């Protein structure tokens, strides 16, 4: 029979765990979405999501459609934003700032940015991050910077430089990009990942591998190790985030469509269903965190 002390410790631990368990708000990507905004939001809600993540629609008609659909289906919204790499630096920075102010006036949950350019200098990339931080503080809405190929954050070592020089840098971790860049699941790099985990405030949940940023089907047994590696890292970030964000953390499931999704030759038929892959990611995270 257990001692009274053992029972008290066990009960206290159970109570602590129940109170420390947080909530994850899941967002569905509209990347490659063929549906009307109303139908997309309807399906998103039916699949168990809390919101959508979408590039801001600059067309006024589409803005109204978005507002109507969000209200009708009771969904949150987060926006994507980015640096235009096709115009000169100064013009791109001004465009970035102007656009970000417009997005934040909509009061999204957050904005996720594809920030900078892997061909910019460190100072040029820092200008975008610092501008975003200032605008974020003015609107009191978080702005995160996604780890992404082609941006300032295209690799783990490069991103670490900015984490050191800009202490208030907030990341969206899409680690699938780094799996491809570094041609590994980043085994043995946990010490280097620790500062990234500490600065990650949002997750893009997609499973990458040593030869690409997206496996063909996350349910397939051959990708079990890759899936586990990603979920292990995400769990650390989410549990840390619960402590910092009053028990709430956000995740966007972001498996992409053809041709980001591997396809059959000639027909371009996707090797798996994008929507099912994203719902699977949500369920996998919920299962790991005992949120079901």
C-alpha positions in Angstrom: 0.0 0.0 0.0 1.3 3.5 -0.8 2.2 5.7 2.1 0.2 8.9 2.8 3.2 11.0 1.6 3.4 9.1 -1.7 -0.4 9.6 -2.3 -0.2 13.3 -1.5 2.8 13.7 -3.9 0.9 11.8 -6.6 -2.2 13.8 -6.2 -0.3 17.1 -6.1 1.5 16.1 -9.3 -1.7 15.2 -11.0 -3.3 18.6 -10.0 -0.2 20.4 -11.2 -0.2 18.7 -14.6 -3.9 19.4 -15.1 -3.4 23.1 -14.4 -0.2 23.3 -16.5 -2.0 21.8 -19.5 -2.7 24.5 -22.0 -4.6 25.0 -25.2 -3.4 25.0 -28.8 -5.2 27.1 -31.4 -4.9 25.4 -34.7 -5.0 27.3 -38.0 -5.5 25.8 -41.4 -3.5 27.1 -44.4 -5.3 28.3 -47.5 -2.2 27.6 -49.6 -3.5 26.1 -52.8 -7.1 26.4 -51.7 -9.5 25.9 -54.7 -12.7 26.6 -52.7 -14.6 29.8 -52.2 -13.8 31.6 -48.9 -17.1 30.6 -47.5 -16.7 26.9 -48.4 -13.1 26.9 -47.3 -14.0 28.3 -43.9 -16.9 25.9 -43.6 -14.6 22.9 -44.2 -12.0 24.3 -41.9 -14.5 24.7 -39.0 -15.9 21.2 -39.7 -12.3 19.7 -39.5 -11.8 21.1 -36.0 -9.7 24.2 -36.6 -9.9 27.4 -34.7 -8.8 29.7 -37.5 -7.1 30.2 -40.9 -3.8 31.5 -42.0 -3.9 33.5 -45.3 -2.1 36.0 -47.4 -4.0 39.3 -47.0 -6.5 39.8 -49.9 -5.9 43.3 -51.3 -9.0 43.1 -53.5 -11.8 44.8 -51.6 -14.4 42.3 -52.7 -12.3 39.4 -51.4 -11.8 41.3 -48.1 -15.6 41.4 -47.6 -15.9 37.8 -48.5 -13.2 37.0 -45.9 -14.9 39.1 -43.2 -18.3 37.5 -43.9 -16.9 33.9 -43.9 -14.9 34.4 -40.7 -17.9 35.7 -38.8 -20.3 33.1 -40.2 -18.1 30.2 -39.3 -16.7 31.6 -36.1 -13.0 31.4 -37.1 -9.9 33.4 -36.1 -7.6 34.8 -38.7 -3.8 35.2 -39.0 -2.1 36.8 -41.9 1.0 36.1 -43.9 3.2 39.0 -45.0 6.6 39.2 -46.6 9.5 41.1 -48.1 9.3 41.7 -51.8 12.6 40.5 -53.1 11.9 41.7 -56.6 12.3 45.4 -56.0 15.2 47.5 -54.5 15.8 47.2 -50.8 14.6 50.7 -49.8 11.4 50.4 -51.7 10.8 46.9 -50.4 11.3 48.0 -46.8 8.7 50.8 -47.2 6.3 48.5 -48.9 6.8 46.0 -46.1 6.1 48.6 -43.4 3.0 50.0 -45.1 1.5 46.6 -45.7 2.1 45.4 -42.2 0.3 48.4 -40.8 -2.7 47.6 -43.0 -2.8 44.0 -41.9 -2.6 44.8 -38.2 -5.5 47.2 -38.5 -7.6 44.1 -39.1 -6.7 42.8 -35.6 -5.5 39.3 -36.6 -4.3 37.0 -33.9 -0.8 37.4 -35.3 1.1 38.1 -38.5 3.6 35.6 -39.8 6.3 37.1 -42.0 8.6 35.8 -44.7 11.1 38.4 -43.8 14.2 39.6 -45.6 16.3 37.9 -48.3 19.2 35.5 -48.2 21.1 37.8 -50.5 20.6 40.9 -48.2 23.3 42.0 -45.8 22.7 41.3 -42.1 22.0 45.0 -41.6 19.4 45.1 -44.4 17.6 42.0 -43.0 17.8 43.5 -39.5 16.0 46.6 -40.8 12.9 44.6 -41.7 12.9 42.7 -38.3 13.3 45.9 -36.3 10.6 47.7 -38.4 8.2 44.8 -37.7 9.0 44.8 -34.0 8.2 48.6 -33.8 4.9 48.3 -35.7 4.0 45.2 -33.7 4.5 47.1 -30.5 2.4 50.0 -31.7 -0.6 47.8 -32.6 0.0 45.4 -29.6 -0.3 42.4 -32.0 2.5 39.9 -32.4 4.5 39.7 -35.6 6.6 36.6 -36.1 9.3 35.8 -38.6 9.3 32.4 -40.2 12.3 30.2 -40.6 12.2 29.9 -44.4 14.5 29.2 -47.3 15.4 32.3 -49.3 15.0 34.6 -46.2 17.3 35.8 -43.5 16.4 32.7 -41.5 17.2 30.1 -44.2 19.6 28.1 -41.9 20.1 27.4 -38.3 23.5 29.1 -38.1 22.3 32.2 -39.9 19.2 32.5 -37.7 21.3 32.2 -34.6 23.2 35.3 -35.6 20.0 37.4 -35.6 18.8 35.8 -32.3 22.0 37.1 -30.7 21.9 40.6 -32.3 18.1 41.2 -32.0 17.0 39.9 -28.5 13.3 40.6 -29.1 13.2 38.6 -32.4 10.2 36.3 -32.4 10.2 33.3 -34.7 7.7 31.1 -36.4 9.5 27.8 -36.6 9.0 25.9 -39.8 11.9 23.5 -39.2 11.0 21.4 -42.3 13.0 24.0 -44.3 16.1 23.4 -42.2 15.8 19.6 -42.6 16.3 20.2 -46.3 18.9 22.9 -46.1 21.1 20.9 -43.6 20.3 17.6 -45.3 19.5 15.9 -41.9 16.9 15.8 -39.2 19.3 17.9 -37.2 20.3 15.0 -35.0 22.9 16.1 -32.5 22.1 19.8 -32.9 19.8 20.1 -29.9 22.1 22.5 -28.1 22.2 24.8 -31.1 18.4 24.5 -31.4 17.8 25.6 -27.8 17.9 29.4 -28.5 15.6 28.8 -31.5 13.1 26.9 -29.3 13.2 29.7 -26.8 12.4 32.3 -29.4 9.7 30.3 -31.3 6.2 31.7 -30.7 4.3 30.0 -33.5 4.8 26.7 -35.4 4.2 25.7 -39.0 3.5 22.0 -38.8 4.9 20.3 -41.8 7.3 17.3 -41.9 10.4 17.7 -43.9 13.3 15.3 -44.5 17.0 15.3 -45.5 16.1 15.7 -49.2 13.2 18.0 -49.1 10.8 20.3 -47.0 7.8 18.0 -47.3 7.4 14.2 -47.1 4.9 12.7 -49.5 2.6 11.5 -46.8 3.2 12.0 -43.1 1.1 8.9 -42.2 3.5 6.6 -44.2 5.6 4.3 -42.0 8.8 5.2 -43.8 8.5 8.7 -42.4 7.9 7.7 -38.8 11.4 8.9 -37.6 11.0 12.2 -39.4 7.5 12.7 -37.9 8.7 11.9 -34.4 11.7 14.2 -34.7 9.4 17.1 -35.7 6.8 16.4 -33.0 9.5 16.1 -30.3 10.7 19.6 -31.2 7.2 21.0 -31.4 6.3 19.6 -28.0 9.2 21.4 -26.4 8.1 24.7 -28.0 4.5 24.4 -27.2 5.0 23.5 -23.5 7.4 26.4 -23.2 4.9 28.6 -24.9 2.1 27.7 -22.6 4.1 29.1 -19.7 4.8 32.4 -21.6 1.4 32.9 -23.3 -1.1 32.3 -20.5 -1.6 28.7 -21.5 -2.3 29.3 -25.2 -0.1 28.5 -28.2 -0.8 28.6 -32.0 0.0 26.2 -34.7 -0.6 26.3 -38.5 -0.7 23.0 -40.3 1.0 23.7 -43.5 1.4 20.8 -45.9 1.3 22.3 -49.4 -0.4 21.4 -52.6 1.2 20.1 -55.9 3.9 20.7 -56.8 5.2 21.3 -53.3 3.4 18.1 -52.6 5.3 15.4 -54.5 3.4 14.3 -57.6 3.3 11.5 -60.2 5.2 12.3 -63.4 3.2 13.5 -66.4 -0.2 13.6 -64.6 1.0 15.8 -61.6 -1.4 13.8 -59.4 -0.5 14.5 -55.7 0.9 11.5 -53.9 -1.4 12.2 -50.9 -4.3 14.5 -50.0 -3.2 17.9 -48.8 -6.2 18.4 -46.5 -5.9 15.0 -44.9 -2.2 15.5 -44.3 -2.9 18.8 -42.5 -5.7 17.3 -40.4 -3.3 14.4 -39.6 -0.7 16.9 -38.3 -3.3 18.5 -36.0 -4.3 15.1 -34.7 -0.7 14.0 -34.2 0.1 17.1 -32.1 -3.1 16.8 -30.1 -2.3 13.1 -29.4 1.2 13.9 -28.2 0.0 16.7 -25.9 -3.1 14.7 -24.7 -5.4 17.3 -26.0 -8.0 14.9 -27.5 
